[in-house]
């Protein structure tokens, strides 16, 4: 190899090292995450609740009683819990399925979410916020608080009648508003 070719070889080698170093740095920075890490699920739920908008049972009951206000009520408990009893008019979308639900298409409607207490609802709230739902509240105390305060105001069964309703897609391009 003559001197000219050797210099070209060295320059190419340096460029390859720089490119690979850059790729490795990009890869490593992509792997490091700003995602919060928690010691346990209680800490994760506590953090989720701290940023959530909560509505107490009495205030929700006032909203619930207004027939002229359109709301969407989501029970994010498991189907078996929902079948045992739920707030009238609630649709069942278990927390782990929220992101995939075809029942959540209108980001302009006021959405209320509840679980057995508040824990799963807080985590559901977090997911729904990431999906650009802005008119969103957690019913504080969830199903337990509802049945303590309004034991006769519940539905039982699968609630398939609520799930079959046709939902209109929003026309705002998915940004809500």
N, C-alpha and C positions, 0 to 999 in steps of 0.2 A: 504494500500500500504506500503510495507516494505521499508527500507532505500535504498536498492539497486535499486529497481524499481523506486523509487522517483528520484534518481540521473539520471537514464536513461531517465525518463520523462523530467527532466529539460534540459538535454543535447539535447534531440530530439527537444524540444521546442526552444532552442537557435539556433539549426541548421535550423529549419523551419523559424524562424525570419530572420536569415542571408540570407537564400535562397530567401525569399520573398522580402527582402530589395534589394538584388542584382537584382532581376527581375524588381522591381519598378524602380531602377536606370537605368537599361538598357532601359526600356520602356521610361522613361523620357528623356534620352539622345537621343533616336531614334526620339522622337517627336520634340526635339529642332533641328532647321535646320540652316544650314549655308546660306540658301537662302536669297538673298537680298530682302529687303522690300522697297517699294517706296511710296512716298506721292501721286503720280498721274501717269497717263499713260505717260505724257510728260517726266517725270523724268526717267521712265523705258526705253523709246525709246532713250532718250539722252545717257543713259548708254550703251545701246546696240550699238548705232552708234559709241560711243567712242572706242570700241574694234573691230569694223568691218573694213574690207578692202573695200574701196570704189573705184570705177572707174568712171571717169567723162564721160559724153556723147561722147565727141570727141574721147577719147581713146577707149571706147567701140565700137564706129562706126568703128574704124580701125580694131578691132578684128572681128566685125560683117562682114566686107567686105572680110575678108580672107576666101575663100571657102575651103582651104586645112587644116584648123584648126578645129578640132572637139570640139564643145562647146555644153552645154545644157543651154537653156535660159528658166527660169521659171518666169512666171507672177503670183505673189501670190495674186492678187486681186480677188474679187468675180467673179463668172462666168458671171454675167450680165455686169460687167465692161469690162471684157475680150472680150465679144461678140461685144461690141460697138467699140472696136478697140484695137489692141495689136501690139507689135513689131513682124515683120514677123519671123516665125519659133519658136515663143515662145509656150510653153505648159502652160496650165492653171492648177495650183494647188493652190487653196486658202490656205492662211497661216494656217488656222486651220486644214488643211488636209495633210500638208507636211509629218508629221510623219507616215502617213498611206499609202502614195502613192506608187504604184507599178511602177511608171515611174522614180523613183529615185533609181537606183540599182548600178550604176557604180560610185564609189567614186574617180576614177582616172581621170574622165573627168572634164574639167574646167566648172564650173557652175556659171552662172550669174543670179541673182535674182533681180526683181524689183517689185514695187508696184505703186500706184498712184503718190506718191512723193518719200519718202524714209522710212517713219515710219514703215509700215507693213513689208517692206523688211528687216529692221533692226531686227525686232523680228523673222522673218523667218530665217535670217542669224544665229541668236543665236541657233535656233532649229536645223538647218542643221549642225552647228559646233558640237553640242552634238551628232549628228548622224554620226560623223567622216568624214564629207565632208571637205577636207582641201584646195582644189583648188576652192575657193569660193569668189565671189565679189558681192557687191551691185552696181547696176547702179545708180549712184548719181542723184537725182532729179526724177528718175522713169519715168513713162509714161508722166507726165506733161513736164518734160525737153525734152524727146524724141520728143513729138509732137510739142513743141516750135521750136526745132532745125531742125527736119525732118518731117514736117507736111504731106508730100506726101508718106512717107515710113511707111506704116502701113497695117495691115490686119484686116478684120472684120469677124465676125461669130464665130462659136463654135470652130473651129480649131480641129475638131475630127480627121482629117487626121494625125495630129501630135501625137495625143494620141494613135492611133492604132498601131504605129510602135512597132515592137518587140524589146525589150531591152534584151541584153545579160547580164546574171548575172556575177558578177566579180568572178574570181577564186582565189582571194587572201585570202579567208576565212573571208571576211568582214572587214578586217583591212585597206583596201584602199592601196594606195601606189603609 
